[in-house]
């Protein structure tokens, strides 16, 4: 059971990368389906999936951080936390 849980949208990542991905998709279609532009588009989609959100969960014994779909994550024991500062 989580004592605290927060999910944030990374709008500073989502908006520019999504716009760039749409432009890249348009370039892909207009360039006659050039494979290099498709590769760039796929990389941008991966960035959106990996870094589009941040999920923070504080449980009874640990703090868990997950970016995007959860492929990049980290878990800290509460014993490792030495200082907390409200922001």
matplotlib code that plots the C-alpha trace (Angstrom):
import matplotlib.pyplot as plt

x = [0.0, 1.4, 1.5, 2.1, 1.7, 2.1, 2.2, 3.5, 3.3, 6.6, 5.1, 8.5, 9.5, 6.1, 5.2, 8.4, 9.2, 5.6, 5.7, 9.1, 7.9, 4.9, 7.1, 9.4, 6.5, 5.4, 9.0, 8.9, 5.8, 6.8, 10.4, 9.1, 9.4, 13.1, 14.1, 16.4, 13.4, 11.4, 14.3, 14.3, 10.5, 10.7, 13.5, 11.3, 8.4, 10.7, 11.7, 8.0, 7.3, 10.4, 10.3, 6.8, 5.8, 7.3, 5.6, 6.7, 5.5, 6.4, 5.5, 6.1, 9.6, 10.7, 10.5, 10.0, 10.6, 9.4, 9.8, 7.3, 6.3, 8.5, 11.5, 13.7, 13.0, 14.7, 13.8, 15.3, 14.9, 13.6, 16.7, 18.8, 16.9, 18.9, 17.1, 13.8, 13.2, 9.7, 9.6]
y = [0.0, 3.4, 6.1, 8.7, 8.4, 11.0, 10.8, 13.8, 14.4, 15.5, 18.3, 19.8, 16.5, 15.4, 18.6, 19.3, 15.7, 15.0, 18.0, 16.9, 13.4, 14.6, 16.8, 13.8, 11.6, 14.3, 14.4, 10.6, 10.6, 13.6, 12.3, 9.1, 6.9, 7.4, 4.8, 7.2, 9.5, 6.5, 5.5, 9.0, 8.9, 5.5, 6.9, 9.9, 7.6, 5.6, 8.8, 9.6, 6.2, 6.1, 9.7, 11.0, 10.5, 10.2, 8.1, 8.4, 6.1, 6.1, 2.9, 1.8, 0.7, 2.1, 5.0, 3.9, 6.1, 5.0, 6.9, 6.3, 2.7, 1.6, 0.3, 2.9, 2.7, 2.9, 1.8, 3.2, 1.8, 4.4, 3.7, 5.2, 8.5, 10.8, 14.2, 15.5, 19.1, 20.2, 22.2]
z = [0.0, -1.0, 1.6, -1.1, -4.9, -7.6, -11.4, -13.4, -17.1, -18.6, -20.7, -21.3, -23.0, -24.4, -26.3, -28.2, -28.9, -30.1, -32.4, -33.7, -34.2, -36.2, -38.4, -38.9, -39.9, -42.4, -43.8, -44.0, -46.1, -48.3, -48.9, -50.5, -47.4, -46.7, -44.1, -42.2, -41.3, -40.1, -37.8, -36.3, -35.9, -34.1, -31.8, -30.9, -30.1, -27.8, -26.0, -25.5, -24.1, -21.8, -20.5, -20.9, -17.3, -13.8, -11.2, -7.6, -4.9, -1.2, 0.6, 4.2, 3.4, 0.1, -2.4, -6.0, -9.1, -12.6, -15.9, -18.7, -19.1, -16.2, -18.1, -16.3, -12.6, -9.3, -5.8, -2.6, 0.9, 3.3, 5.4, 2.6, 2.8, 5.1, 4.5, 3.1, 2.0, 1.0, -2.2]

ax = plt.figure().add_subplot(projection="3d")
ax.plot(x, y, z, "-o")
ax.set_aspect("equal")
plt.show()
